């Protein structure tokens, strides 16, 4: 079978991998769609991010869906031919964080396409994938592309959960890539009243507006528009910082109300923060990292038509066009979510 393997920055190859047979409690899945994530792009463009670096070739990908082709012994509730969204989160279930139900902080996490440990955890961009049955969320009624959006949606649902009650709240979203736009959808579903989104490009801001942002601000052209929200010590109750850029967070702090909450989702390396201003406003800074049970919730919300991710899927490429797909996915002037079609 074919897989998509990164060897070094800009060195992406389609290579043959052995086909695995599902063991007890596992299923074999013929991949249908896989979305290119920001972390995939970091590996493609830079060979890693922050202190995390490629040390060996690694199969990329963790936003995937596909059809079950075989069942291992003891698997129930699934059948061959069924479309499933595959969670990339595989906690060990036995460490102290798993015992505390903090599965996203598992000490022995096996998250598809991650160079954090060595040997690296190989990813899911392969034609045939063997996964645990527990990773599979039945995606009846969704397209393969929609089902593959379950992973980034789960990231945002986890962040919204960590933000606390949003009913009637004013929300600021900085960075309108896929995570930022999905945060807009998730925050609105959670009851946010006013949602303002900022970015540096008109294309991404247009996508944010389409997703339901009340106001969009192009910080490259009209930063004063956001600065106006700093009157009377600020306006926003919650900030979802999705860019990973220190400048975005720094510009947002004056617009936060005293006692507000900052959710940091964007991962772009270490950031220098305006700690004194944050202290004076008694702002709470919360990290938001991955997800666990939110994955199945995201699939359910899509199935019920409560969150529509279809407009975010702007491009689809065949497996043999993987390099073009990655180059396109990184162009925020025209692409939101680029996916690869495996079958």
C-alpha positions as a printed NumPy array, in Angstrom:
array([[  0.   ,   0.   ,   0.   ],
       [  1.018,   3.637,  -0.473],
       [  1.708,   6.092,   2.325],
       [  2.847,   9.718,   2.616],
       [  6.221,   9.968,   4.348],
       [  8.197,  13.057,   5.356],
       [ 12.003,  12.641,   5.384],
       [ 13.142,  16.247,   5.826],
       [ 11.833,  19.757,   5.103],
       [ 10.283,  19.778,   1.601],
       [ 11.199,  16.095,   1.179],
       [  7.785,  14.424,   1.01 ],
       [  7.585,  11.003,  -0.614],
       [  4.919,   8.466,  -1.501],
       [  6.264,   5.128,  -0.363],
       [  5.151,   1.524,  -0.048],
       [  4.311,   0.251,   3.434],
       [  3.411,  -3.295,   4.531],
       [ -0.272,  -4.075,   4.989],
       [ -1.185,  -4.88 ,   8.6  ],
       [ -3.799,  -7.387,   9.745],
       [ -6.206,  -6.316,  12.49 ],
       [ -5.726,  -8.067,  15.809],
       [ -8.292,  -8.569,  18.567],
       [-10.217,  -5.349,  19.205],
       [ -8.94 ,  -3.735,  16.017],
       [-10.299,  -2.921,  12.56 ],
       [ -8.697,  -2.413,   9.18 ],
       [ -9.782,   0.741,   7.361],
       [ -9.387,   1.74 ,   3.741],
       [ -8.746,   5.455,   4.017],
       [-11.094,   7.737,   2.108],
       [-10.043,  11.265,   3.133],
       [ -7.272,  12.901,   5.13 ],
       [ -6.965,  16.557,   6.065],
       [ -3.625,  18.372,   6.16 ],
       [ -3.14 ,  19.952,   9.581],
       [ -0.926,  22.801,  10.73 ],
       [  1.453,  20.353,  12.412],
       [  1.742,  18.396,   9.139],
       [  2.703,  21.657,   7.45 ],
       [  5.341,  22.379,  10.105],
       [  6.959,  19.011,   9.379],
       [  6.689,  19.61 ,   5.638],
       [  8.063,  23.146,   5.662],
       [ 10.477,  23.106,   8.594],
       [ 11.052,  19.511,   9.683],
       [  9.257,  20.157,  12.977],
       [  8.19 ,  22.965,  15.283],
       [  9.652,  24.405,  18.457],
       [ 12.   ,  21.835,  19.957],
       [ 10.283,  18.964,  18.137],
       [ 12.361,  17.785,  15.162],
       [ 12.221,  14.889,  12.745],
       [ 14.86 ,  12.299,  13.591],
       [ 13.684,   9.605,  11.191],
       [ 11.223,   9.298,   8.262],
       [  7.629,   9.521,   9.461],
       [  4.236,   8.865,   7.921],
       [  2.229,  12.085,   8.31 ],
       [ -1.45 ,  12.655,   8.972],
       [ -3.99 ,  12.403,  11.772],
       [ -7.244,  13.884,  10.388],
       [ -8.676,  10.837,   8.621],
       [-11.762,   8.869,   7.761],
       [-12.376,   5.689,   5.813],
       [-14.396,   2.528,   5.32 ],
       [-13.917,  -0.589,   7.417],
       [-12.551,  -3.514,   5.392],
       [-11.934,  -6.124,   8.115],
       [-12.754,  -6.724,  11.768],
       [-10.46 ,  -8.251,  14.374],
       [-11.708, -10.753,  16.925],
       [-14.18 ,  -9.456,  19.484],
       [-15.147,  -6.263,  17.655],
       [-18.834,  -5.422,  17.976],
       [-20.95 ,  -2.466,  16.878],
       [-19.021,  -2.002,  13.632],
       [-19.286,  -3.708,  10.264],
       [-17.418,  -3.897,   6.988],
       [-18.153,  -1.066,   4.569],
       [-19.036,   1.376,   7.349],
       [-17.669,   4.927,   7.147],
       [-15.838,   5.911,  10.333],
       [-13.935,   8.938,  11.554],
       [-10.711,   7.742,  13.171],
       [ -9.494,   9.463,  16.317],
       [ -5.693,   9.795,  16.328],
       [ -5.677,   9.868,  20.133],
       [ -4.478,   6.575,  21.63 ],
       [ -3.746,   6.988,  25.341],
       [ -2.282,   4.029,  27.205],
       [ -5.088,   3.795,  29.77 ],
       [ -2.701,   2.915,  32.598],
       [ -0.618,   5.98 ,  33.532],
       [ -1.483,   8.438,  36.309],
       [ -3.071,  10.911,  33.895],
       [ -5.233,   8.248,  32.276],
       [ -6.253,   7.149,  35.785],
       [ -7.325,  10.762,  36.404],
       [ -9.286,  10.825,  33.103],
       [ -6.813,  13.378,  31.674],
       [ -6.314,  11.223,  28.613],
       [ -4.908,  13.986,  26.404],
       [ -1.937,  14.195,  28.799],
       [ -1.177,  10.466,  28.742],
       [  2.472,   9.753,  29.518],
       [  2.567,   7.107,  26.796],
       [  0.365,   8.77 ,  24.177],
       [  0.501,   7.33 ,  20.671],
       [ -0.844,  10.214,  18.58 ],
       [ -0.639,   9.654,  14.83 ],
       [  2.133,  11.518,  13.025],
       [  4.025,  12.849,  16.027],
       [  7.788,  13.347,  16.282],
       [  7.555,  14.157,  20.006],
       [  8.792,  10.687,  21.046],
       [ 11.533,   8.654,  19.446],
       [ 10.972,   6.358,  17.668],
       [  8.312,   8.617,  16.17 ],
       [  4.641,   7.701,  16.165],
       [  3.842,   6.949,  12.542],
       [  0.855,   8.742,  11.044],
       [ -2.365,   7.74 ,   9.327],
       [ -1.807,   8.92 ,   5.745],
       [ -1.733,   5.399,   4.305],
       [ -4.167,   3.565,   2.086],
       [ -4.902,   0.856,   4.661],
       [ -4.861,   1.689,   8.365],
       [ -5.289,  -0.652,  11.335],
       [ -6.873,   1.103,  14.313],
       [ -8.455,   0.195,  17.62 ],
       [-12.208,  -0.165,  17.378],
       [-12.495,   2.381,  20.204],
       [-10.884,   5.011,  17.953],
       [-13.689,   4.735,  15.408],
       [-16.723,   7.007,  15.444],
       [-19.452,   5.82 ,  13.092],
       [-19.989,   8.601,  10.56 ],
       [-23.247,   7.537,   8.909],
       [-24.797,  10.415,   6.986],
       [-21.545,  12.337,   6.576],
       [-19.245,  12.547,   3.586],
       [-15.718,  11.188,   3.992],
       [-14.424,  14.758,   3.909],
       [-16.736,  15.869,   6.709],
       [-15.819,  12.834,   8.805],
       [-12.128,  13.697,   8.443],
       [-12.881,  17.108,  10.014],
       [-13.798,  15.463,  13.322],
       [-10.246,  15.796,  14.665],
       [ -9.778,  19.581,  14.29 ],
       [-13.37 ,  20.097,  15.443],
       [-12.589,  18.072,  18.583],
       [ -9.61 ,  20.361,  19.278],
       [-11.968,  23.334,  19.304],
       [-14.685,  21.622,  21.333],
       [-12.052,  20.836,  23.965],
       [-10.99 ,  24.501,  24.023],
       [-14.596,  25.677,  24.365],
       [-15.072,  23.21 ,  27.201],
       [-12.017,  24.614,  28.99 ],
       [-13.287,  28.174,  28.493],
       [-16.301,  27.514,  30.699],
       [-19.858,  28.773,  30.083],
       [-20.098,  30.932,  26.962],
       [-23.812,  31.7  ,  26.975],
       [-24.185,  35.426,  26.283],
       [-20.445,  36.041,  26.361],
       [-18.333,  38.216,  24.053],
       [-15.628,  36.213,  22.29 ],
       [-12.509,  37.233,  20.365],
       [-10.824,  34.778,  17.994],
       [ -7.311,  35.612,  16.761],
       [ -6.124,  33.627,  13.763],
       [ -8.687,  32.394,  11.247],
       [ -7.146,  29.239,   9.897],
       [ -9.158,  26.016,  10.26 ],
       [ -8.856,  25.956,  14.063],
       [ -9.909,  29.583,  14.407],
       [-12.927,  29.17 ,  12.138],
       [-13.948,  25.948,  13.893],
       [-13.666,  27.795,  17.223],
       [-16.152,  30.328,  15.861],
       [-18.576,  27.526,  15.035],
       [-18.05 ,  25.811,  18.39 ],
       [-18.325,  29.014,  20.427],
       [-21.559,  29.981,  18.706],
       [-22.986,  26.517,  19.321],
       [-22.068,  27.016,  23.01 ],
       [-24.091,  30.241,  23.139],
       [-21.563,  33.023,  22.552],
       [-23.323,  36.301,  21.753],
       [-20.737,  38.544,  20.067],
       [-17.872,  36.925,  18.114],
       [-15.113,  39.096,  16.65 ],
       [-12.38 ,  37.478,  14.541],
       [ -8.993,  38.882,  13.538],
       [ -6.447,  37.806,  10.937],
       [ -4.063,  39.291,   8.401],
       [ -5.768,  38.144,   5.195],
       [ -9.087,  38.803,   3.522],
       [ -9.622,  35.186,   2.417],
       [ -9.469,  33.728,   5.925],
       [-11.556,  36.573,   7.323],
       [-14.159,  35.896,   4.65 ],
       [-14.285,  32.27 ,   5.815],
       [-14.676,  33.476,   9.403],
       [-17.575,  35.683,   8.395],
       [-19.182,  32.81 ,   6.51 ],
       [-18.847,  30.694,   9.669],
       [-20.79 ,  33.273,  11.654],
       [-18.349,  35.831,  13.049],
       [-20.256,  39.047,  13.72 ],
       [-17.273,  41.3  ,  12.99 ],
       [-13.969,  40.611,  11.263],
       [-10.844,  42.736,  11.597],
       [ -7.915,  42.734,   9.188],
       [ -5.043,  43.554,  11.537],
       [ -2.7  ,  44.304,   8.636],
       [ -4.994,  47.055,   7.423],
       [ -7.095,  48.244,  10.357],
       [ -5.589,  47.356,  13.732],
       [ -7.282,  50.42 ,  15.235],
       [-10.63 ,  48.641,  14.872],
       [ -9.563,  46.09 ,  17.498],
       [ -7.907,  48.769,  19.631],
       [-11.291,  50.461,  19.97 ],
       [-12.474,  47.489,  22.058],
       [ -9.946,  48.514,  24.717],
       [-12.167,  51.374,  25.94 ],
       [-13.331,  51.136,  29.567],
       [-10.771,  48.417,  30.352],
       [-11.88 ,  46.106,  27.564],
       [-14.802,  44.255,  26.081],
       [-14.216,  40.516,  25.555],
       [-14.858,  37.793,  28.101],
       [-12.94 ,  35.061,  26.277],
       [-10.089,  34.992,  23.777],
       [ -9.382,  31.951,  21.613],
       [ -5.819,  32.585,  20.443],
       [ -5.41 ,  30.339,  17.401],
       [ -2.488,  31.906,  15.552],
       [  0.414,  31.006,  17.828],
       [  1.775,  34.512,  17.23 ],
       [  2.819,  36.628,  20.213],
       [  1.751,  39.787,  18.368],
       [ -1.84 ,  38.528,  18.155],
       [ -2.081,  37.855,  21.877],
       [ -0.351,  41.116,  22.789],
       [ -2.787,  43.107,  20.634],
       [ -5.742,  41.282,  22.158],
       [ -4.939,  41.829,  25.851],
       [ -6.074,  45.496,  25.931],
       [ -9.433,  44.4  ,  24.482],
       [-10.035,  41.83 ,  27.241],
       [-12.307,  42.613,  30.155],
       [-10.867,  42.321,  33.672],
       [-11.285,  38.751,  34.839],
       [-11.45 ,  37.425,  31.277],
       [-10.026,  34.143,  30.033],
       [ -7.419,  33.508,  27.355],
       [ -7.425,  30.086,  25.683],
       [ -4.134,  29.436,  23.9  ],
       [ -4.553,  26.936,  21.064],
       [ -2.003,  28.133,  18.527],
       [  1.351,  26.343,  18.689],
       [  4.11 ,  28.361,  17.08 ],
       [  6.966,  28.094,  19.566],
       [  7.615,  30.06 ,  22.744],
       [  5.908,  33.441,  23.099],
       [  6.786,  36.591,  25.017],
       [  3.625,  37.652,  26.845],
       [  2.521,  41.017,  28.313],
       [  2.452,  39.53 ,  31.794],
       [  2.101,  42.822,  33.683],
       [ -0.928,  43.898,  31.662],
       [ -2.457,  40.436,  32.08 ],
       [ -1.815,  40.564,  35.82 ],
       [ -3.362,  44.011,  36.206],
       [ -6.511,  42.792,  34.48 ],
       [ -6.549,  39.522,  36.447],
       [ -6.761,  37.553,  33.212],
       [ -6.668,  33.767,  33.302],
       [ -4.393,  32.081,  30.768],
       [ -5.358,  28.506,  29.914],
       [ -3.648,  26.157,  27.54 ],
       [ -5.744,  23.861,  25.401],
       [ -4.034,  20.75 ,  24.058],
       [ -5.596,  18.087,  21.859],
       [ -8.829,  16.383,  23.085],
       [-10.274,  12.987,  23.905],
       [-13.99 ,  12.364,  24.396],
       [-14.817,  15.473,  22.342],
       [-13.99 ,  13.51 ,  19.171],
       [-17.182,  11.462,  19.233],
       [-19.183,  14.526,  20.267],
       [-17.932,  16.39 ,  17.206],
       [-19.069,  13.602,  14.891],
       [-22.486,  13.609,  16.54 ],
       [-22.853,  17.401,  16.19 ],
       [-22.016,  17.17 ,  12.478],
       [-24.449,  14.326,  11.968],
       [-27.236,  16.334,  13.58 ],
       [-26.504,  19.332,  11.371],
       [-25.596,  21.477,  14.379],
       [-22.112,  22.257,  13.058],
       [-21.466,  22.485,   9.317],
       [-17.839,  21.98 ,   8.3  ],
       [-18.404,  21.562,   4.562],
       [-17.554,  25.184,   3.625],
       [-14.135,  24.806,   5.243],
       [-13.07 ,  22.033,   2.835],
       [-11.743,  24.166,   0.007],
       [ -9.473,  21.701,  -1.817],
       [ -9.222,  17.97 ,  -2.488],
       [ -6.247,  16.198,  -4.075],
       [ -5.489,  12.655,  -5.172],
       [ -2.852,  10.72 ,  -3.241],
       [ -0.32 ,  11.088,  -6.047],
       [ -0.714,  14.894,  -5.78 ],
       [  0.448,  14.946,  -2.154],
       [  3.195,  17.532,  -2.649],
       [  0.82 ,  19.899,  -4.448],
       [ -1.737,  19.315,  -1.688],
       [  0.763,  20.344,   1.017],
       [  1.898,  23.396,  -0.927],
       [ -1.708,  24.476,  -1.405],
       [ -2.667,  23.811,   2.224],
       [ -0.049,  26.293,   3.365],
       [ -1.386,  29.107,   1.183],
       [ -3.819,  30.992,   3.412],
       [ -4.676,  33.379,   0.577],
       [ -6.781,  30.672,  -1.066],
       [ -6.966,  27.507,   1.057],
       [ -8.715,  26.755,   4.33 ],
       [ -8.671,  22.957,   4.603],
       [ -6.984,  20.883,   1.901],
       [ -7.692,  17.176,   1.984],
       [ -6.184,  14.156,   0.255],
       [ -8.434,  11.531,  -1.282],
       [ -7.056,   8.027,  -0.775],
       [ -9.601,   6.015,  -2.749]])
